[in-house]
Amino acid sequence: MNSNPKLAAQSPQPTPPIELRAATPDDADVMAKLINLAGEGLPVYLWQDMIEGNETAWDVGRRRAQREKGGFSYRNTCLAIGDDQIMGAITAYGQPDAFEPVDPAEIPPLFVPILELESLAPGSLYINVLAVFPPFRDRGVGSFLVRAAESDARKAGKLSVSIIASDGNPGAVRLYERLGYTACASRRMVKEDWDNPGENWILLIKEL
């Protein structure tokens, strides 16, 4: 028994058994919250320019999560469930074997460096979203989700998994490196009015 309340408070909480569940359109609200966590506020910033009628930015996020097609879709998303709660989510999908050249004149500047990095990992399984709600962090949930995606990649015959992270989130970069990912390239961020401590996007790849 730990008699020191301060030390007891600092002890990591045990991780509940984690189950993986495919997302459904009914999960759109939690998906929107988690992608905004993963993107450090960038999704909401972008959704503001997609508002239709009386929508809010969050309405846009939920609408996009319910799409049948597109990268950020419930069809590409799995949820980590523990103690009957959604702890986190991962959205991943296969990249094409060949990319069309990026034309900066036809793409919003914010996306140009990200698309350039994506094009450096053709044929990979791309992890577009990896997020865990704060109460469940440092309990192995993120690692669980990444390994689940890697398992899916192997079953699909993929030879690698890729992910893009901000250098302003060194904890995430360290997690991927611990899981065997290697930083392969970087591009300077374009921020406009988006507030973020990072300076560069980093492409990390793991060969399977």
Salt bridges, closest charged atoms under 4 A:
ASP27 OD2 - ARG21 NH1 2.99
ASP29 OD2 - LYS33 NZ 3.10
ASP29 OD1 - ARG62 NH1 2.82
GLU55 OE2 - ARG63 NE 2.86
ASP59 OD1 - ARG62 NH2 2.69
GLU68 OE1 - ARG75 NE 2.38
GLU116 OE1 - ARG187 NE 3.11
GLU150 OE1 - LYS206 NZ 3.33
GLU199 OE1 - ARG188 NH2 3.11
GLU199 OE2 - LYS191 NZ 3.93
